[in-house]
Amino acid sequence: MADAFENLNPGLEAPARQAFAIGTATYGTALAQTTRALFVGTGGTVVAEMAGGNTVTFAGVQDGSILPIRVVALGTATSATGIVGLV
């Protein structure tokens, strides 16, 4: 399939080009890649270790939310599930 955008450098405002599932078993460990956003399938609390080094808690995240945050790990207190890292 042709991709009219394949030769363009993606900016930070561009849509994600890849995605990976973040299973609950990986909460508390470093992610495979730093994300540009998270998709949250089933809502709850998201405890995110940010790319800048601080940790922040997002309470009451709704089902189907996209959080435009650069994350390196999710904390073990994360209750949300079905999370997908967008890169």
Backbone as CSV, one residue per row, in Angstrom:
resi,resn,N_x,N_y,N_z,CA_x,CA_y,CA_z,C_x,C_y,C_z
1,MET,0.832,-1.161,0.000,0.000,0.000,0.000,0.887,1.237,0.000
2,ALA,0.569,2.186,-0.823,1.330,3.428,-0.902,1.097,4.276,0.345
3,ASP,2.164,4.956,0.818,2.082,5.849,1.971,2.624,7.199,1.535
4,ALA,1.740,8.153,1.329,2.129,9.473,0.850,2.990,10.231,1.864
5,PHE,3.046,9.761,3.099,3.762,10.476,4.149,5.062,9.791,4.580
6,GLU,5.427,8.677,3.930,6.563,7.892,4.390,7.895,8.633,4.345
7,ASN,8.053,9.619,3.487,9.317,10.335,3.372,9.350,11.628,4.177
8,LEU,8.320,11.881,4.958,8.269,13.079,5.783,8.721,12.760,7.202
9,ASN,9.426,13.693,7.815,9.815,13.525,9.218,8.612,13.846,10.092
10,PRO,8.201,12.912,10.948,7.048,13.174,11.801,7.406,14.149,12.923
11,GLY,6.590,15.172,13.109,6.761,16.096,14.219,6.048,15.561,15.450
12,LEU,6.227,16.217,16.569,5.583,15.768,17.797,4.068,15.867,17.725
13,GLU,3.553,16.708,16.851,2.103,16.851,16.713,1.514,15.842,15.719
14,ALA,2.358,15.073,15.073,1.912,14.084,14.088,1.306,12.869,14.776
15,PRO,0.449,12.146,14.085,-0.113,10.927,14.672,0.968,9.874,14.928
16,ALA,0.661,8.973,15.828,1.589,7.888,16.143,1.805,7.010,14.909
17,ARG,3.008,6.449,14.800,3.332,5.550,13.687,3.362,4.097,14.114
18,GLN,3.508,3.853,15.413,3.573,2.488,15.944,2.816,2.443,17.261
19,ALA,2.500,1.244,17.701,1.821,1.054,18.977,2.226,-0.290,19.564
20,PHE,2.129,-0.395,20.881,2.412,-1.666,21.546,1.546,-1.786,22.789
21,ALA,1.104,-3.008,23.055,0.279,-3.266,24.229,1.146,-3.205,25.489
22,ILE,0.561,-2.654,26.551,1.239,-2.595,27.839,0.406,-3.425,28.810
23,GLY,0.827,-4.654,29.041,0.088,-5.560,29.911,0.296,-5.248,31.383
24,THR,-0.657,-5.651,32.196,-0.568,-5.380,33.634,0.664,-6.017,34.264
25,ALA,1.165,-7.094,33.700,2.357,-7.751,34.247,3.594,-6.864,34.126
26,THR,3.563,-5.863,33.236,4.722,-4.988,33.051,4.648,-3.731,33.914
27,TYR,3.537,-3.533,34.621,3.440,-2.362,35.494,4.571,-2.434,36.518
28,GLY,5.291,-1.344,36.680,6.416,-1.309,37.607,7.762,-1.549,36.943
29,THR,7.774,-1.821,35.649,9.030,-2.011,34.917,9.094,-1.026,33.760
30,ALA,10.289,-0.799,33.250,10.480,0.123,32.131,9.763,-0.401,30.884
31,LEU,9.161,0.509,30.149,8.504,0.146,28.890,9.554,-0.125,27.817
32,ALA,9.153,-0.826,26.779,10.055,-1.120,25.660,10.500,0.156,24.957
33,GLN,9.618,1.155,24.917,9.900,2.440,24.272,9.227,3.544,25.064
34,THR,9.772,4.749,24.979,9.099,5.912,25.548,7.917,6.247,24.647
35,THR,6.757,6.472,25.245,5.564,6.740,24.444,5.449,8.212,24.072
36,ARG,4.626,8.493,23.074,4.213,9.865,22.800,2.791,10.077,23.304
37,ALA,2.096,8.955,23.592,0.752,9.003,24.159,0.370,7.612,24.646
38,LEU,-0.682,7.561,25.473,-1.250,6.295,25.927,-2.718,6.249,25.549
39,PHE,-3.167,5.098,25.067,-4.591,4.823,24.904,-4.986,3.948,26.081
40,VAL,-6.076,4.324,26.773,-6.547,3.567,27.933,-7.866,2.900,27.557
41,GLY,-7.859,1.576,27.442,-9.052,0.837,27.047,-10.115,0.833,28.132
42,THR,-9.750,0.393,29.314,-10.660,0.360,30.455,-10.116,1.310,31.506
43,GLY,-10.889,2.308,31.832,-10.440,3.397,32.690,-10.117,3.008,34.112
44,GLY,-9.575,3.961,34.826,-9.168,3.805,36.214,-8.078,4.812,36.509
45,THR,-7.152,4.416,37.347,-6.016,5.262,37.696,-4.807,4.871,36.863
46,VAL,-4.095,5.879,36.354,-2.841,5.651,35.632,-1.738,6.363,36.402
47,VAL,-0.781,5.583,36.883,0.396,6.131,37.555,1.530,6.066,36.544
48,ALA,1.977,7.236,36.098,2.939,7.295,34.991,4.257,7.895,35.436
49,GLU,5.348,7.176,35.117,6.676,7.760,35.259,6.965,8.472,33.943
50,MET,7.061,9.778,34.023,7.191,10.598,32.825,8.622,10.585,32.282
51,ALA,8.761,10.904,31.003,10.072,10.936,30.362,10.991,11.943,31.038
52,GLY,10.427,12.972,31.657,11.219,13.986,32.349,11.702,13.558,33.722
53,GLY,11.250,12.368,34.202,11.762,11.838,35.447,10.801,11.855,36.623
54,ASN,9.735,12.654,36.569,8.798,12.676,37.687,7.694,11.640,37.496
55,THR,7.009,11.317,38.582,5.888,10.378,38.543,4.617,11.132,38.891
56,VAL,3.558,10.892,38.130,2.296,11.590,38.337,1.156,10.581,38.285
57,THR,0.102,10.839,39.074,-1.073,9.977,39.104,-2.229,10.669,38.408
58,PHE,-2.817,9.993,37.427,-4.013,10.463,36.741,-5.180,9.639,37.270
59,ALA,-6.013,10.242,38.094,-7.151,9.534,38.688,-8.390,9.750,37.822
60,GLY,-9.256,8.747,37.770,-10.522,8.881,37.055,-10.405,8.934,35.547
61,VAL,-9.397,8.301,34.994,-9.249,8.254,33.536,-10.396,7.416,32.971
62,GLN,-11.077,7.934,31.982,-12.254,7.291,31.405,-11.875,6.234,30.360
63,ASP,-12.765,5.264,30.164,-12.594,4.262,29.100,-12.365,4.964,27.763
64,GLY,-11.419,4.470,26.986,-11.190,4.994,25.639,-10.430,6.306,25.586
65,SER,-9.834,6.726,26.702,-9.093,7.995,26.733,-7.737,7.869,26.047
66,ILE,-7.306,8.978,25.469,-5.934,9.095,24.974,-5.261,10.175,25.805
67,LEU,-4.165,9.789,26.454,-3.387,10.725,27.258,-2.139,11.088,26.466
68,PRO,-1.989,12.346,26.052,-0.822,12.745,25.252,0.401,12.998,26.144
69,ILE,0.941,11.917,26.708,2.044,12.033,27.652,3.177,11.093,27.264
70,ARG,4.416,11.567,27.498,5.611,10.763,27.211,5.968,9.996,28.471
71,VAL,5.793,8.687,28.426,5.905,7.822,29.594,7.005,6.789,29.384
72,VAL,7.775,6.515,30.453,8.818,5.485,30.388,8.447,4.242,31.183
73,ALA,7.465,4.363,32.112,7.006,3.218,32.903,5.650,3.555,33.510
74,LEU,4.872,2.511,33.805,3.623,2.667,34.550,3.817,2.075,35.934
75,GLY,3.293,2.752,36.940,3.444,2.287,38.311,2.541,1.111,38.629
76,THR,2.912,0.353,39.669,2.146,-0.824,40.069,0.768,-0.454,40.611
77,ALA,0.546,0.791,40.999,-0.766,1.228,41.486,-1.717,1.583,40.345
78,THR,-1.302,1.400,39.108,-2.170,1.649,37.954,-3.295,0.625,37.956
79,SER,-4.551,1.118,37.946,-5.701,0.202,37.911,-6.333,0.120,36.531
80,ALA,-6.038,1.080,35.661,-6.560,1.051,34.296,-5.951,-0.138,33.557
81,THR,-6.683,-0.685,32.593,-6.196,-1.831,31.808,-6.423,-1.576,30.330
82,GLY,-5.942,-2.485,29.511,-6.081,-2.332,28.064,-5.323,-1.132,27.561
83,ILE,-4.169,-0.869,28.169,-3.372,0.314,27.812,-2.479,-0.012,26.624
84,VAL,-2.427,0.917,25.691,-1.601,0.790,24.500,-0.670,2.000,24.445
85,GLY,0.617,1.732,24.289,1.584,2.814,24.110,1.632,3.222,22.649
86,LEU,1.502,4.506,22.393,1.566,5.042,21.026,2.898,5.746,20.848
87,VAL,3.606,5.403,19.765,4.930,5.990,19.506,5.035,6.490,18.082
